[in-house]
Amino acid sequence: MGQHRGAAPPAGAHLAPEDNRQQVHGFYLHRGSLLHESHYFPLLRPLIHKLQPTALLRVKLNRTARASRPVEYGLHTDVRRPGASTAIYYLNTNNGYTLFEDGQRVASAANRIVLFDASVRHTGASCTDAEYRMVLNINMMPPAGRPVS
């Protein structure tokens, strides 16, 4: 594994391999001159339209497998762009959660969305009562005049 000069190790780096099982699908990524859009991205357009971002930065699906005990993957931020927002859209109900650095916890409930400033450190936690925990992670520039706090 490469060294991370001047940056924290990636979330989950402290976990045993059996505790760090995640599948990811990248729907969208725009970083500098790089632009990637999955063939499945059009399925998300209604949700993206409701969020009304001025710009999309990244959209990805995270699917974590059931664990025998709750596993927190590590506090992190998704993007380092000033003024950016993160939206987490929960696709299934389970006893997993999102934990914020201030101790606030958001339960994984289907069709729930939480919006927050992208500079806020957070972590996901696995579930123990469903086959998987699945969330859609959207990093964006918020609608003009509506910063996310």
PEHUMO-V572810 format. One record per residue. N is the residue number from 1. RES is the residue in three letters. D_CENTER is the distance of its C-alpha to the mean C-alpha in whole Angstrom. Layout:
n: {N,N}
res: {RES,RES}
d_center: {D_CENTER,D_CENTER}
This chain:
n: {1,2,3,4,5,6,7,8,9,10,11,12,13,14,15,16,17,18,19,20,21,22,23,24,25,26,27,28,29,30,31,32,33,34,35,36,37,38,39,40,41,42,43,44,45,46,47,48,49,50,51,52,53,54,55,56,57,58,59,60,61,62,63,64,65,66,67,68,69,70,71,72,73,74,75,76,77,78,79,80,81,82,83,84,85,86,87,88,89,90,91,92,93,94,95,96,97,98,99,100,101,102,103,104,105,106,107,108,109,110,111,112,113,114,115,116,117,118,119,120,121,122,123,124,125,126,127,128,129,130,131,132,133,134,135,136,137,138,139,140,141,142,143,144,145,146,147,148,149}
res: {MET,GLY,GLN,HIS,ARG,GLY,ALA,ALA,PRO,PRO,ALA,GLY,ALA,HIS,LEU,ALA,PRO,GLU,ASP,ASN,ARG,GLN,GLN,VAL,HIS,GLY,PHE,TYR,LEU,HIS,ARG,GLY,SER,LEU,LEU,HIS,GLU,SER,HIS,TYR,PHE,PRO,LEU,LEU,ARG,PRO,LEU,ILE,HIS,LYS,LEU,GLN,PRO,THR,ALA,LEU,LEU,ARG,VAL,LYS,LEU,ASN,ARG,THR,ALA,ARG,ALA,SER,ARG,PRO,VAL,GLU,TYR,GLY,LEU,HIS,THR,ASP,VAL,ARG,ARG,PRO,GLY,ALA,SER,THR,ALA,ILE,TYR,TYR,LEU,ASN,THR,ASN,ASN,GLY,TYR,THR,LEU,PHE,GLU,ASP,GLY,GLN,ARG,VAL,ALA,SER,ALA,ALA,ASN,ARG,ILE,VAL,LEU,PHE,ASP,ALA,SER,VAL,ARG,HIS,THR,GLY,ALA,SER,CYS,THR,ASP,ALA,GLU,TYR,ARG,MET,VAL,LEU,ASN,ILE,ASN,MET,MET,PRO,PRO,ALA,GLY,ARG,PRO,VAL,SER}
d_center: {23,23,23,21,23,23,19,17,17,14,12,13,17,19,18,21,20,21,18,15,15,12,12,10,11,11,12,13,13,16,17,20,23,20,19,17,17,17,20,18,16,19,18,15,18,19,15,15,18,18,15,18,16,19,17,14,12,10,8,7,8,7,10,12,15,17,19,22,21,18,16,13,12,12,11,10,9,7,10,14,15,17,17,13,11,7,7,6,8,10,12,14,16,16,17,13,12,9,12,12,15,17,17,16,14,13,14,12,15,15,15,13,11,10,11,11,12,10,13,12,11,9,8,8,11,13,16,19,21,19,19,15,12,10,7,6,4,7,8,12,15,16,19,22,24,21,19,16,17}
